[in-house]
Amino acid sequence: MVQKYESSVRIYKYPFELVMAAYERRFPICPQMPIVLDCEVIEDAVIDNGAKRETKRRCKLAVDAPYLFKKIIGIDVAYFLQMNFLDMKARTLNIEATNETFSSRIEIFEKCRYYAHPENPDWTCFDQTATLDIKNFFGFEHSMEKMGMKQYSQTTQKGKEIIEFFINELKKEGITHVDRWKESETTEPAATSTTTVSISSEKPPLTRDNSILDADYIATYLGQLSPLQESQLVQFRKKIEETNHERKVPDYQTLLRFLRARDFSIDKASSMLQESLQWREEHRLDDILSEYKTPVVVEKYFPGGWHHHDKDGRPLYVLRLGNMDVKGLLKSVGEDELLKLTLHICEEGLKLMKEATKFFGKPIWNWCLLVDLDGLSMRHLWRPGVKALLRIIETVEKNYPETMGRVLIVRAPRVFPVLWTIVSAFIDENTRSKFLFFGGPDCLHIEDGLEHYIPTEKIPSFLGGSCNPPSIPAVAEPVPSKLYTRCFLSACHCTLIHEGGLIPKHLYKSESVEECNGVPHVHEHHGLYKSVDLKPGQMFELIIKNNDPKSVLTWDIDVLKNDILFALYRTDKELEQSFNDSFSSVFDNSELKEGVHYTRLEEKVRCKPKEGVQGSHEMATAGTYVLQWMCPPSCDGPAQLMYFHEILSSANYKGSMTSLQSGFSSNSLQSR
């Protein structure tokens, strides 16, 4: 397999002619490159009145390989042929090098070039590419390829240092300027002594598409990369350019995030990015910051917002998940709208990261999430809400990889392990490693607490800090979604962090519930919930046959009108679902006695209008389970309820049952 290396652009802040004078000092031997033992000039021709020069060298290199390899191949040195094509008029030097030793088994081809910076003629650029193809090498092809490219990339790091070293040597000799080649000259450009340093200190602007990936750009916007990572980034960009003729090529920060997400595999990262670019077009993500209109319900009840930064300069997003009415949000705005809200937050995060990079003068390419779980209960484990969350996580993982730098989970209650068990399986392993958990109420002053990650003066007051972020109660009037207070002069940015709270049911977007006469009337709501109408004294029972011991039955009930009595039973008897006698129970049989033929697992719970009940029961044994709802005979009118139930298989939730039960008692948990 051919291995390829392609460097980023190195920029020397010296004129081309001075760099060439330094380059010539590298031959025939260079103390900084001990691997080069000697370089013999074989051919040297000056043409076009001195404008061009072609030089061929035979270089002797020490074989930098483990002792075993040297014994196998039987050599300690290798020879390479190097061709230099210097054009002083065009101000370019092209270098080609190939191996002479073992050329029938190994093909090494290297191309380098020096050229005047396209935007600053007093600077010089350098880039290089290399390919390594080991056809047959005593069965060690793969090991040799890996070792060869690793050593080659390490050697390339020394190249810029060597040029800088010899430029300093020239300065010590008083040579700080080399005249440019002129048409009238008949000899090669000569190095001269002068006190004038012909060096520009002004940095040229980056090209609009950031096509020049140089060391300064990497240090400012991308962070530390190995030579091989730089090479893969350059190759990745070229591949995306070749396959996306009609699309704008993403910036280097985006390319690098996708590369990191796929362990710098160009092919895998390319496939991932192509799918994401197509998805962005279909959902108009490039316009979401300007076009998105926050729903009023979200403005009033969504408990999250941007809040300053962490100690590493990352934008900090605070989410008070324990105060979030997950069910209310889904029922009032829907799953698609919650996903759109999340994508808007992600796009804001990308923008804030770029602003933070400029402000702090260092690469900020991910953000920090602080999740406050105070108030988290079983109502947050509402299955449709969890399913929506998993969809959101999957979408974000695919399209915003490597944007999450750290996730701080604070004030996690006992019920949290249940949610984490469900959700963590869908989070990338690398992302999971960035989660930090603080289970107790004091997350501030403990060892490695919040003060270790967030500036003390920026920790919100509701977590024990001194910072009071703008917040409004859920009953206040809606505020504009773009109401931000950003002040990078003080290195902060924050928005309103709502306290959340329950969303009134009159804001739910659901179908009207029809009253009925006769048997209980059941109809669908959004494909998740079913509605039931019951007259006073009427009863509705849902019969569930379970053949999966240790599975878990979960339910969620919303009472819309009048009181409802709820209970759960178990029996070994075979029962059939029937609505024929709606005023009696399946257990209203003289042959069935409670405590003998059936057992009441959940005592009757009286649910008031506008209340909700959630709960679960581990079905320890096989048998028939019955969910029962009844409108009390004393009610002055029909009752209306919405319900959702689901069975969680023992295979999928093995090991989490203890945590599930520890979140609440054996009785249903009233969540409203």
Salt bridges, closest charged atoms under 4 A:
GLU6 OE1 - LYS4 NZ 3.85
GLU6 OE2 - LYS238 NZ 2.26
GLU17 OE2 - ARG91 NE 2.98
GLU24 OE1 - ARG57 NH2 3.67
ASP44 OD2 - ARG53 NH2 2.82
ASP48 OD2 - LYS52 NZ 3.66
GLU100 OE1 - ARG58 NE 2.78
GLU107 OE2 - LYS135 NZ 2.70
ASP122 OD1 - ARG180 NH2 3.76
ASP127 OD2 - ARG113 NE 2.99
GLU169 OE2 - LYS172 NZ 3.44
GLU173 OE1 - ARG25 NH2 2.79
ASP179 OD1 - HIS177 NE2 2.98
GLU183 OE1 - LYS89 NZ 3.79
GLU188 OE1 - ARG53 NH1 3.17
ASP209 OD2 - ARG237 NH2 3.53
ASP216 OD2 - LYS13 NZ 3.62
GLU241 OE2 - ARG237 NE 3.12
ASP251 OD2 - LYS354 NZ 3.06
ASP267 OD1 - LYS239 NZ 2.57
GLU281 OE2 - ARG247 NE 2.66
ASP286 OD1 - ARG280 NH2 2.92
ASP287 OD2 - ARG284 NH2 3.16
GLU291 OE2 - ARG284 NH2 2.57
ASP310 OD2 - ARG314 NH1 3.09
ASP310 OD2 - ARG406 NH1 3.42
ASP312 OD2 - ARG314 NH1 3.11
ASP312 OD2 - ARG406 NH2 3.20
ASP325 OD1 - ARG672 NH2 3.97
GLU335 OE2 - ARG391 NH1 2.93
ASP336 OD1 - ARG391 NH1 2.77
GLU347 OE2 - ARG280 NH1 2.81
GLU348 OE1 - HIS344 ND1 3.99
GLU355 OE2 - ARG486 NH1 3.95
ASP372 OD2 - ARG411 NH2 2.71
ASP374 OD2 - ARG411 NH2 3.76
GLU394 OE2 - LYS398 NZ 3.65
GLU402 OE1 - LYS434 NZ 3.51
ASP448 OD1 - HIS452 ND1 3.86
GLU451 OE1 - HIS445 ND1 3.58
GLU457 OE2 - LYS458 NZ 3.69
GLU515 OE2 - LYS561 NZ 3.24
GLU524 OE2 - LYS530 NZ 3.98
ASP556 OD1 - LYS327 NZ 2.71
ASP558 OD2 - LYS327 NZ 3.50
ASP558 OD2 - LYS331 NZ 2.60
ASP558 OD1 - LYS505 NZ 2.93
ASP563 OD2 - ARG606 NE 2.90
ASP563 OD2 - LYS608 NZ 3.33
ASP572 OD1 - ARG570 NH2 2.58
GLU574 OE1 - LYS545 NZ 3.56
GLU576 OE2 - LYS545 NZ 3.51
GLU594 OE2 - ARG600 NE 3.65
GLU603 OE1 - ARG600 NH1 3.67
GLU618 OE2 - LYS550 NZ 3.77
GLU646 OE1 - ARG383 NE 3.06
GLU646 OE2 - LYS387 NZ 3.61
